Amino acid sequence: MSQPTFEMVLTAGPEHIDELGHVNNAVWVQWIQEVAVAHWNSVASPAHHDAYYWVVVRHEIDYLRPAFPGDCITARTWVGDAPQGARSDRFMELTRPDGKICVRAKTQWAIIDKALGRPIRVPSEVMAPFLSRV
């Protein structure tokens, strides 16, 4: 079963470009986090926003091709099938206007219970909106 996806568009501005004339690798990492947070904000219930936050545990990033000033990058993300304890995998592809993938990433996130101040097992009700089409 394919997972529901979330998409957003990012534009490569002058502040994102490095001395080689393309989007800097550190910017891709920032965009990965920005898109993941936007996905959480768009799907999670207000009660879950109040109770939890996510932190990055690991990034695996393949830089496949460059993006250039002015490019509109489409970021598409989805979560993995089943969390493992406090951790959940998120997948992302960032694509140039010509349809070619620039960056492909798998990022592992851990959920933190705000009241406890520590990681907890990912509650099934938190994951449900990310795993099923509504």
C-alpha positions as CSV (number, residue, x, y, z in Angstrom):
1,M,0.0,0.0,0.0
2,S,1.4,3.4,-0.9
3,Q,1.5,6.0,1.8
4,P,-0.2,9.4,1.6
5,T,2.2,12.0,0.6
6,F,2.7,15.7,1.4
7,E,4.1,18.2,-1.1
8,M,5.3,21.7,-1.0
9,V,7.3,23.9,-3.3
10,L,10.6,25.7,-2.3
11,T,12.3,28.3,-4.4
12,A,16.1,28.4,-4.7
13,G,17.0,32.0,-3.8
14,P,20.4,33.8,-3.9
15,E,20.9,33.0,-0.2
16,H,20.7,29.2,-1.0
17,I,23.4,29.2,-3.6
18,D,27.0,28.3,-2.9
19,E,30.3,29.2,-4.6
20,L,29.7,26.5,-7.2
21,G,26.5,28.2,-8.4
22,H,24.0,25.7,-7.1
23,V,21.9,25.0,-4.0
24,N,24.3,24.3,-1.1
25,N,24.1,20.8,0.6
26,A,23.4,22.4,4.0
27,V,20.3,24.1,2.4
28,W,18.9,20.7,1.3
29,V,19.1,19.6,5.0
30,Q,17.3,22.7,6.1
31,W,14.6,22.1,3.5
32,I,14.2,18.5,4.6
33,Q,13.4,19.7,8.1
34,E,11.2,22.5,6.9
35,V,9.1,20.2,4.8
36,A,8.8,17.5,7.6
37,V,7.7,20.1,10.1
38,A,5.1,21.5,7.5
39,H,3.8,18.0,7.0
40,W,3.4,17.5,10.8
41,N,1.7,20.9,11.1
42,S,-0.7,20.1,8.3
43,V,-1.8,16.6,9.6
44,A,-1.3,16.4,13.4
45,S,-4.2,17.3,15.7
46,P,-4.0,20.3,18.0
47,A,-3.8,17.9,21.0
48,H,-0.8,16.2,19.4
49,H,0.9,19.5,18.7
50,D,0.5,20.4,22.4
51,A,1.7,17.0,23.7
52,Y,4.6,16.1,21.4
53,Y,7.5,17.3,19.2
54,W,9.9,15.4,16.9
55,V,13.7,15.5,16.8
56,V,16.0,14.2,14.0
57,V,18.0,11.2,15.0
58,R,19.6,10.4,11.6
59,H,19.7,11.6,8.0
60,E,20.6,9.5,5.0
61,I,20.9,11.8,2.0
62,D,21.7,11.1,-1.6
63,Y,22.7,14.3,-3.5
64,L,21.9,13.2,-7.1
65,R,22.0,16.5,-9.1
66,P,22.2,20.2,-8.6
67,A,19.5,22.8,-8.4
68,F,20.1,26.4,-9.5
69,P,19.1,29.9,-8.7
70,G,15.4,30.5,-9.3
71,D,14.5,26.8,-9.5
72,C,11.2,25.8,-7.9
73,I,11.8,22.6,-6.1
74,T,9.0,20.2,-5.4
75,A,9.5,18.4,-2.1
76,R,7.4,15.2,-1.7
77,T,7.5,13.4,1.7
78,W,5.8,10.4,3.3
79,V,6.4,8.4,6.5
80,G,7.4,4.7,6.8
81,D,5.0,1.9,7.6
82,A,5.6,1.2,11.2
83,P,7.4,3.2,13.9
84,Q,10.1,1.4,15.9
85,G,9.6,2.4,19.6
86,A,10.1,6.2,19.7
87,R,11.4,6.3,16.1
88,S,9.7,6.8,12.8
89,D,11.2,6.9,9.3
90,R,10.4,9.7,6.8
91,F,11.2,9.6,3.2
92,M,11.7,12.6,0.9
93,E,12.4,13.4,-2.7
94,L,13.2,17.0,-3.9
95,T,12.7,17.4,-7.6
96,R,13.8,20.1,-10.1
97,P,11.3,21.7,-12.5
98,D,12.5,19.3,-15.2
99,G,11.1,16.4,-13.1
100,K,14.6,15.0,-12.2
101,I,15.2,14.2,-8.5
102,C,18.0,16.3,-7.0
103,V,17.9,14.9,-3.5
104,R,16.5,11.7,-2.0
105,A,16.5,11.3,1.8
106,K,15.5,8.9,4.5
107,T,15.4,10.6,7.9
108,Q,14.7,9.0,11.2
109,W,12.8,11.1,13.8
110,A,12.1,10.4,17.5
111,I,8.9,11.6,19.2
112,I,9.4,13.5,22.5
113,D,6.6,13.8,25.1
114,K,6.6,17.4,26.1
115,A,5.3,16.7,29.6
116,L,7.9,14.0,30.3
117,G,10.7,15.7,28.5
118,R,11.8,12.4,27.0
119,P,11.2,10.0,24.0
120,I,8.2,7.7,24.2
121,R,6.9,4.9,22.0
122,V,5.1,6.6,19.0
123,P,1.4,6.4,19.8
124,S,-0.7,4.7,17.1
125,E,-3.1,7.6,17.1
126,V,-0.3,10.0,16.3
127,M,0.8,8.0,13.3
128,A,-2.7,7.1,12.0
129,P,-3.2,10.3,9.9
130,F,0.2,9.9,8.3
131,L,-0.5,6.3,7.3
132,S,-4.0,6.3,5.9
133,R,-5.7,8.4,3.3
134,V,-8.4,10.5,4.8
